[in-house]
Amino acid sequence: MATGNNSVRSLEHTPTWALAVVCFFFIAISIVLEHCIHLLTNWLKRHRKTALCDAVDRLKSELMLLGFMSLLLAVTQEPISKICIPPKYADKMLPCRRLVEDQSANTTDPCTSKGMVSIVTQKGIQQLQIFIFVLAVMQIVYSVLTMALGRLKMRRWSAWEKETQTTEYLVANDPNRFRFTRQTTFGRRHMSSCTETSLQLWTKCFFRQFFRSVVKVDYITLRHGFISAHLAPNSNFNFQKYIRRSLDEDFKVVVSISPLMRFIVVIFLLLDVHGWHVYLWVSCVPLLIVLILGTKLEVIVERMALQLKHQNYVIKGTPLVKPNDNLFWFEDPRFVLTLIHYTLFTNAFELAFFIWVSIEFGWDSCYHEHTVITAIRVALAVTVQVLCSYITLPLYALVTQMGSQYKGKALEEQTAKIIKQWHAEVRERRKRQEQSLQSPRTSWTTEWSPRRSSVTESSSLLRQCRLGGSPTSKGEIVEVEEEESVRNEAAWSRFRSMAPMLELPAVKRDGRWKERE
């Protein structure tokens, strides 16, 4: 029983301990993975990261779809391998040149007796399963790595946001101060030279994206334009946190693999013909898209500055740019995210294909026939990753906020936090009021009564003192009321400072800002 060809041994002749060990190993891995995802989801919920929690759910859906595809391929690999085609069609559009006929494959091919060949062998289907798994893993890793590196670079924006709350910033950006538009820092950066023609403008922006693509003056000016367009004027709004939550919303799109992306994989596999070098050209497309996107986002900032120059030669306070969807391709800022999603997916496909070929076929495979081409493809993948993380993503996060619409979901977390804080202050204020009312009542009873009186008598005495009692007691009551009035005004002022953020979105009617009733 135990002897024979071990490569074709079925479960009938497999030791039970071996079968149990393999099953236990995979079940343990599944439980650990599920528990890690559960812990991550709970942590995101505790920290009110709703968008990232949705992204994790999207990731779970992708993994479930991946498991279903693998199961479907495993179940149908034998019926698929029995589909026979003529040999003349099997020799067309090969990814590698066929040098020697593989006799071992023909012995196991069920179509050999018919003088035909299988459309895909069982071994080929197993290799395809591994490629799908590697592609899904690399898409997730690339998306997470890009977002993490991009947000790491945007951490300094938090210091710029805090600077907008300082006295020095308020003095430097006095709303009653008149200045020439060209004399402002924003004007000197964007209106100095090379803006006469579109060719000069695009050339200038192409090189600018590599050197100080996002500076403090751009961040502060675009922040001021966003608040003036979508919120109440002079509102105390944390623009940096809003951008961070917007990226969390976009991460849900980037981490997923849309049906269009899956069909693109099919097209790539179809065109992978020996001698065409399609993957070399495919690896250049993400680099081209990243460079064009970075240039376009810089051009949008330049055009907003030029519009400000043509409208006003003298400005009052901070330069006020006007967000508009017309500045973007197809008047849709979301189209930029679509291109970034395609770039990351294509780049992940390049690296996943390289890893899959190296594992399945080794370094001597015909896919690595041209070492120079392989090295160029890997270098381009790394370059695109760096450019997309450190240049394109920060520019996208800032400039795409200059559209005509804002992301309402990104404001829910901040609004809920403000309401919760306001509710806590109201409860604290009521608690202090109760304590302050109890303290004069106790002192009144001990002062005017030789014995302890009832609560009703104390209340009546307190009302009499308020209506007109002795000068001493009346002064005490008035002093307590004044303290309560000061507390209420302080709490109300704190709430008023947060009111513009609670009034999101502000309504603009008849050309004037009106508060929501």
Contacts in CASP RR format, 6 or more apart in sequence:
PFRMAT RR
TARGET T0000
AUTHOR 0000-0000-0000
METHOD contacts of the structure
MODEL  1
MATGNNSVRSLEHTPTWALAVVCFFFIAISIVLEHCIHLLTNWLKRHRKT
ALCDAVDRLKSELMLLGFMSLLLAVTQEPISKICIPPKYADKMLPCRRLV
EDQSANTTDPCTSKGMVSIVTQKGIQQLQIFIFVLAVMQIVYSVLTMALG
RLKMRRWSAWEKETQTTEYLVANDPNRFRFTRQTTFGRRHMSSCTETSLQ
LWTKCFFRQFFRSVVKVDYITLRHGFISAHLAPNSNFNFQKYIRRSLDED
FKVVVSISPLMRFIVVIFLLLDVHGWHVYLWVSCVPLLIVLILGTKLEVI
VERMALQLKHQNYVIKGTPLVKPNDNLFWFEDPRFVLTLIHYTLFTNAFE
LAFFIWVSIEFGWDSCYHEHTVITAIRVALAVTVQVLCSYITLPLYALVT
QMGSQYKGKALEEQTAKIIKQWHAEVRERRKRQEQSLQSPRTSWTTEWSP
RRSSVTESSSLLRQCRLGGSPTSKGEIVEVEEEESVRNEAAWSRFRSMAP
MLELPAVKRDGRWKERE
1 13 0 8 1.000
2 13 0 8 1.000
11 19 0 8 1.000
37 56 0 8 1.000
37 59 0 8 1.000
37 60 0 8 1.000
40 56 0 8 1.000
41 53 0 8 1.000
41 56 0 8 1.000
41 57 0 8 1.000
44 50 0 8 1.000
44 52 0 8 1.000
44 53 0 8 1.000
44 56 0 8 1.000
45 53 0 8 1.000
48 413 0 8 1.000
48 416 0 8 1.000
48 417 0 8 1.000
49 248 0 8 1.000
50 409 0 8 1.000
50 412 0 8 1.000
50 413 0 8 1.000
51 245 0 8 1.000
51 248 0 8 1.000
51 249 0 8 1.000
51 251 0 8 1.000
51 252 0 8 1.000
51 409 0 8 1.000
51 410 0 8 1.000
52 248 0 8 1.000
52 251 0 8 1.000
54 252 0 8 1.000
55 248 0 8 1.000
55 251 0 8 1.000
55 252 0 8 1.000
55 255 0 8 1.000
58 252 0 8 1.000
58 255 0 8 1.000
58 256 0 8 1.000
59 140 0 8 1.000
59 255 0 8 1.000
59 256 0 8 1.000
61 256 0 8 1.000
62 136 0 8 1.000
62 140 0 8 1.000
62 255 0 8 1.000
62 256 0 8 1.000
62 257 0 8 1.000
63 136 0 8 1.000
66 132 0 8 1.000
66 133 0 8 1.000
66 136 0 8 1.000
69 132 0 8 1.000
70 129 0 8 1.000
70 132 0 8 1.000
70 133 0 8 1.000
73 125 0 8 1.000
73 128 0 8 1.000
73 129 0 8 1.000
74 129 0 8 1.000
77 122 0 8 1.000
77 125 0 8 1.000
77 126 0 8 1.000
78 122 0 8 1.000
80 118 0 8 1.000
80 119 0 8 1.000
80 120 0 8 1.000
80 125 0 8 1.000
81 109 0 8 1.000
81 110 0 8 1.000
81 118 0 8 1.000
81 119 0 8 1.000
81 120 0 8 1.000
81 121 0 8 1.000
81 122 0 8 1.000
81 125 0 8 1.000
82 110 0 8 1.000
82 111 0 8 1.000
82 118 0 8 1.000
83 118 0 8 1.000
83 119 0 8 1.000
83 120 0 8 1.000
84 110 0 8 1.000
84 111 0 8 1.000
84 114 0 8 1.000
84 116 0 8 1.000
84 117 0 8 1.000
84 118 0 8 1.000
84 119 0 8 1.000
85 111 0 8 1.000
85 116 0 8 1.000
85 117 0 8 1.000
85 118 0 8 1.000
85 119 0 8 1.000
86 116 0 8 1.000
87 115 0 8 1.000
87 116 0 8 1.000
87 117 0 8 1.000
90 117 0 8 1.000
91 98 0 8 1.000
93 270 0 8 1.000
93 273 0 8 1.000
94 273 0 8 1.000
94 274 0 8 1.000
95 272 0 8 1.000
95 273 0 8 1.000
95 274 0 8 1.000
95 366 0 8 1.000
95 367 0 8 1.000
96 274 0 8 1.000
96 365 0 8 1.000
96 366 0 8 1.000
96 367 0 8 1.000
97 274 0 8 1.000
97 366 0 8 1.000
105 121 0 8 1.000
105 123 0 8 1.000
106 112 0 8 1.000
108 121 0 8 1.000
109 117 0 8 1.000
109 118 0 8 1.000
109 121 0 8 1.000
110 118 0 8 1.000
111 117 0 8 1.000
111 118 0 8 1.000
120 128 0 8 1.000
127 360 0 8 1.000
130 356 0 8 1.000
130 359 0 8 1.000
130 360 0 8 1.000
131 352 0 8 1.000
131 353 0 8 1.000
131 356 0 8 1.000
131 360 0 8 1.000
134 352 0 8 1.000
134 355 0 8 1.000
134 356 0 8 1.000
134 359 0 8 1.000
135 265 0 8 1.000
135 348 0 8 1.000
135 349 0 8 1.000
135 352 0 8 1.000
135 353 0 8 1.000
135 356 0 8 1.000
136 257 0 8 1.000
137 352 0 8 1.000
138 348 0 8 1.000
138 349 0 8 1.000
138 351 0 8 1.000
138 352 0 8 1.000
138 355 0 8 1.000
139 255 0 8 1.000
139 257 0 8 1.000
139 344 0 8 1.000
139 345 0 8 1.000
139 348 0 8 1.000
139 352 0 8 1.000
140 255 0 8 1.000
141 348 0 8 1.000
142 344 0 8 1.000
142 347 0 8 1.000
142 348 0 8 1.000
142 351 0 8 1.000
142 385 0 8 1.000
143 251 0 8 1.000
143 254 0 8 1.000
143 255 0 8 1.000
143 344 0 8 1.000
143 348 0 8 1.000
144 255 0 8 1.000
145 385 0 8 1.000
145 389 0 8 1.000
146 254 0 8 1.000
146 344 0 8 1.000
146 385 0 8 1.000
146 388 0 8 1.000
146 389 0 8 1.000
146 393 0 8 1.000
147 247 0 8 1.000
147 251 0 8 1.000
147 254 0 8 1.000
147 393 0 8 1.000
149 389 0 8 1.000
149 390 0 8 1.000
149 393 0 8 1.000
150 389 0 8 1.000
150 390 0 8 1.000
150 393 0 8 1.000
150 394 0 8 1.000
151 244 0 8 1.000
151 247 0 8 1.000
153 389 0 8 1.000
153 390 0 8 1.000
153 394 0 8 1.000
154 240 0 8 1.000
154 243 0 8 1.000
154 244 0 8 1.000
154 394 0 8 1.000
154 397 0 8 1.000
157 219 0 8 1.000
157 240 0 8 1.000
157 243 0 8 1.000
158 240 0 8 1.000
160 216 0 8 1.000
160 219 0 8 1.000
160 220 0 8 1.000
160 240 0 8 1.000
161 223 0 8 1.000
161 238 0 8 1.000
161 239 0 8 1.000
161 240 0 8 1.000
161 241 0 8 1.000
163 169 0 8 1.000
163 216 0 8 1.000
164 220 0 8 1.000
164 223 0 8 1.000
165 236 0 8 1.000
173 317 0 8 1.000
173 318 0 8 1.000
174 317 0 8 1.000
175 316 0 8 1.000
175 317 0 8 1.000
175 318 0 8 1.000
176 316 0 8 1.000
176 317 0 8 1.000
177 316 0 8 1.000
177 317 0 8 1.000
178 314 0 8 1.000
178 315 0 8 1.000
178 316 0 8 1.000
178 317 0 8 1.000
179 314 0 8 1.000
179 315 0 8 1.000
179 317 0 8 1.000
180 313 0 8 1.000
180 314 0 8 1.000
180 315 0 8 1.000
181 187 0 8 1.000
181 191 0 8 1.000
181 308 0 8 1.000
181 309 0 8 1.000
181 312 0 8 1.000
181 313 0 8 1.000
181 314 0 8 1.000
181 315 0 8 1.000
181 319 0 8 1.000
182 188 0 8 1.000
182 191 0 8 1.000
182 309 0 8 1.000
184 315 0 8 1.000
184 319 0 8 1.000
185 217 0 8 1.000
186 217 0 8 1.000
186 218 0 8 1.000
186 221 0 8 1.000
186 305 0 8 1.000
186 319 0 8 1.000
187 305 0 8 1.000
187 308 0 8 1.000
187 309 0 8 1.000
187 319 0 8 1.000
189 215 0 8 1.000
189 217 0 8 1.000
189 218 0 8 1.000
189 305 0 8 1.000
190 301 0 8 1.000
190 302 0 8 1.000
190 305 0 8 1.000
190 306 0 8 1.000
191 305 0 8 1.000
191 306 0 8 1.000
191 309 0 8 1.000
194 200 0 8 1.000
194 201 0 8 1.000
194 203 0 8 1.000
194 204 0 8 1.000
195 201 0 8 1.000
195 204 0 8 1.000
195 302 0 8 1.000
195 306 0 8 1.000
201 299 0 8 1.000
201 302 0 8 1.000
202 295 0 8 1.000
202 299 0 8 1.000
204 302 0 8 1.000
205 294 0 8 1.000
205 295 0 8 1.000
205 296 0 8 1.000
205 298 0 8 1.000
205 299 0 8 1.000
205 302 0 8 1.000
206 291 0 8 1.000
206 295 0 8 1.000
206 298 0 8 1.000
208 298 0 8 1.000
209 291 0 8 1.000
209 294 0 8 1.000
209 295 0 8 1.000
209 297 0 8 1.000
209 298 0 8 1.000
209 391 0 8 1.000
209 395 0 8 1.000
210 391 0 8 1.000
213 294 0 8 1.000
213 298 0 8 1.000
213 391 0 8 1.000
213 394 0 8 1.000
213 395 0 8 1.000
214 394 0 8 1.000
214 395 0 8 1.000
214 398 0 8 1.000
218 301 0 8 1.000
218 398 0 8 1.000
219 398 0 8 1.000
220 318 0 8 1.000
221 318 0 8 1.000
221 319 0 8 1.000
221 321 0 8 1.000
222 301 0 8 1.000
222 321 0 8 1.000
222 398 0 8 1.000
222 399 0 8 1.000
222 401 0 8 1.000
222 402 0 8 1.000
223 239 0 8 1.000
224 318 0 8 1.000
224 319 0 8 1.000
224 320 0 8 1.000
224 321 0 8 1.000
225 320 0 8 1.000
225 321 0 8 1.000
225 322 0 8 1.000
225 323 0 8 1.000
225 402 0 8 1.000
226 239 0 8 1.000
226 323 0 8 1.000
226 401 0 8 1.000
226 402 0 8 1.000
226 406 0 8 1.000
227 233 0 8 1.000
227 235 0 8 1.000
227 237 0 8 1.000
227 239 0 8 1.000
228 320 0 8 1.000
229 322 0 8 1.000
229 323 0 8 1.000
230 323 0 8 1.000
230 406 0 8 1.000
230 504 0 8 1.000
230 505 0 8 1.000
230 506 0 8 1.000
231 237 0 8 1.000
231 500 0 8 1.000
231 501 0 8 1.000
231 504 0 8 1.000
231 505 0 8 1.000
231 506 0 8 1.000
232 500 0 8 1.000
232 503 0 8 1.000
232 506 0 8 1.000
232 513 0 8 1.000
232 515 0 8 1.000
233 513 0 8 1.000
234 500 0 8 1.000
235 500 0 8 1.000
235 501 0 8 1.000
236 497 0 8 1.000
236 498 0 8 1.000
236 500 0 8 1.000
236 501 0 8 1.000
237 500 0 8 1.000
237 501 0 8 1.000
238 414 0 8 1.000
241 414 0 8 1.000
242 401 0 8 1.000
242 410 0 8 1.000
242 411 0 8 1.000
242 414 0 8 1.000
243 397 0 8 1.000
243 398 0 8 1.000
243 401 0 8 1.000
245 407 0 8 1.000
245 409 0 8 1.000
245 410 0 8 1.000
245 411 0 8 1.000
245 413 0 8 1.000
245 414 0 8 1.000
246 397 0 8 1.000
246 401 0 8 1.000
246 407 0 8 1.000
246 410 0 8 1.000
247 397 0 8 1.000
248 410 0 8 1.000
249 407 0 8 1.000
249 409 0 8 1.000
249 410 0 8 1.000
250 337 0 8 1.000
253 337 0 8 1.000
253 341 0 8 1.000
254 337 0 8 1.000
254 340 0 8 1.000
254 341 0 8 1.000
254 344 0 8 1.000
257 345 0 8 1.000
258 341 0 8 1.000
261 341 0 8 1.000
261 342 0 8 1.000
261 345 0 8 1.000
264 342 0 8 1.000
264 345 0 8 1.000
264 346 0 8 1.000
265 349 0 8 1.000
268 278 0 8 1.000
268 279 0 8 1.000
268 282 0 8 1.000
268 349 0 8 1.000
271 278 0 8 1.000
272 278 0 8 1.000
272 279 0 8 1.000
274 366 0 8 1.000
277 370 0 8 1.000
277 373 0 8 1.000
279 350 0 8 1.000
279 353 0 8 1.000
279 377 0 8 1.000
280 373 0 8 1.000
280 376 0 8 1.000
280 377 0 8 1.000
282 346 0 8 1.000
282 349 0 8 1.000
282 350 0 8 1.000
283 350 0 8 1.000
283 376 0 8 1.000
283 377 0 8 1.000
283 380 0 8 1.000
283 381 0 8 1.000
284 380 0 8 1.000
285 346 0 8 1.000
286 343 0 8 1.000
286 344 0 8 1.000
286 346 0 8 1.000
286 347 0 8 1.000
286 350 0 8 1.000
286 380 0 8 1.000
286 381 0 8 1.000
286 384 0 8 1.000
287 380 0 8 1.000
287 383 0 8 1.000
287 384 0 8 1.000
287 387 0 8 1.000
289 339 0 8 1.000
289 342 0 8 1.000
289 343 0 8 1.000
290 343 0 8 1.000
290 384 0 8 1.000
290 387 0 8 1.000
290 388 0 8 1.000
290 391 0 8 1.000
290 392 0 8 1.000
291 387 0 8 1.000
293 336 0 8 1.000
293 339 0 8 1.000
293 340 0 8 1.000
293 343 0 8 1.000
293 392 0 8 1.000
293 395 0 8 1.000
293 396 0 8 1.000
294 391 0 8 1.000
294 392 0 8 1.000
294 395 0 8 1.000
296 329 0 8 1.000
296 336 0 8 1.000
297 336 0 8 1.000
297 392 0 8 1.000
297 395 0 8 1.000
297 396 0 8 1.000
297 399 0 8 1.000
297 400 0 8 1.000
298 395 0 8 1.000
300 327 0 8 1.000
300 328 0 8 1.000
300 399 0 8 1.000
300 402 0 8 1.000
301 399 0 8 1.000
303 327 0 8 1.000
304 321 0 8 1.000
304 322 0 8 1.000
304 327 0 8 1.000
304 402 0 8 1.000
305 319 0 8 1.000
305 321 0 8 1.000
307 321 0 8 1.000
307 322 0 8 1.000
308 315 0 8 1.000
308 319 0 8 1.000
308 320 0 8 1.000
308 321 0 8 1.000
308 322 0 8 1.000
321 402 0 8 1.000
323 401 0 8 1.000
323 402 0 8 1.000
323 403 0 8 1.000
323 404 0 8 1.000
324 402 0 8 1.000
324 403 0 8 1.000
324 404 0 8 1.000
325 331 0 8 1.000
325 332 0 8 1.000
325 333 0 8 1.000
325 403 0 8 1.000
325 404 0 8 1.000
325 405 0 8 1.000
327 402 0 8 1.000
327 403 0 8 1.000
328 335 0 8 1.000
328 336 0 8 1.000
328 400 0 8 1.000
328 403 0 8 1.000
329 335 0 8 1.000
329 336 0 8 1.000
333 400 0 8 1.000
333 402 0 8 1.000
333 403 0 8 1.000
334 400 0 8 1.000
336 396 0 8 1.000
336 400 0 8 1.000
337 396 0 8 1.000
337 400 0 8 1.000
340 388 0 8 1.000
340 392 0 8 1.000
340 393 0 8 1.000
340 396 0 8 1.000
343 384 0 8 1.000
343 388 0 8 1.000
344 388 0 8 1.000
347 381 0 8 1.000
347 384 0 8 1.000
347 385 0 8 1.000
347 388 0 8 1.000
350 377 0 8 1.000
350 380 0 8 1.000
350 381 0 8 1.000
351 378 0 8 1.000
351 381 0 8 1.000
354 374 0 8 1.000
354 377 0 8 1.000
354 378 0 8 1.000
354 381 0 8 1.000
357 365 0 8 1.000
357 367 0 8 1.000
357 368 0 8 1.000
358 365 0 8 1.000
358 368 0 8 1.000
361 367 0 8 1.000
362 368 0 8 1.000
367 374 0 8 1.000
368 374 0 8 1.000
406 505 0 8 1.000
408 504 0 8 1.000
408 505 0 8 1.000
411 504 0 8 1.000
414 501 0 8 1.000
415 501 0 8 1.000
415 502 0 8 1.000
415 504 0 8 1.000
418 498 0 8 1.000
418 501 0 8 1.000
418 502 0 8 1.000
419 502 0 8 1.000
421 498 0 8 1.000
422 495 0 8 1.000
422 498 0 8 1.000
422 502 0 8 1.000
425 491 0 8 1.000
425 494 0 8 1.000
425 495 0 8 1.000
426 491 0 8 1.000
429 487 0 8 1.000
429 488 0 8 1.000
429 491 0 8 1.000
432 487 0 8 1.000
433 484 0 8 1.000
433 487 0 8 1.000
436 480 0 8 1.000
436 483 0 8 1.000
436 484 0 8 1.000
439 480 0 8 1.000
440 462 0 8 1.000
440 476 0 8 1.000
440 477 0 8 1.000
440 480 0 8 1.000
441 458 0 8 1.000
441 459 0 8 1.000
441 462 0 8 1.000
443 476 0 8 1.000
444 458 0 8 1.000
444 461 0 8 1.000
444 462 0 8 1.000
444 465 0 8 1.000
444 473 0 8 1.000
445 452 0 8 1.000
445 453 0 8 1.000
445 457 0 8 1.000
445 458 0 8 1.000
445 461 0 8 1.000
447 473 0 8 1.000
448 461 0 8 1.000
449 457 0 8 1.000
462 477 0 8 1.000
465 473 0 8 1.000
465 474 0 8 1.000
465 477 0 8 1.000
466 474 0 8 1.000
466 477 0 8 1.000
468 474 0 8 1.000
500 506 0 8 1.000
503 515 0 8 1.000
503 516 0 8 1.000
506 513 0 8 1.000
506 514 0 8 1.000
506 515 0 8 1.000
506 516 0 8 1.000
507 513 0 8 1.000
507 514 0 8 1.000
507 515 0 8 1.000
507 516 0 8 1.000
508 514 0 8 1.000
END
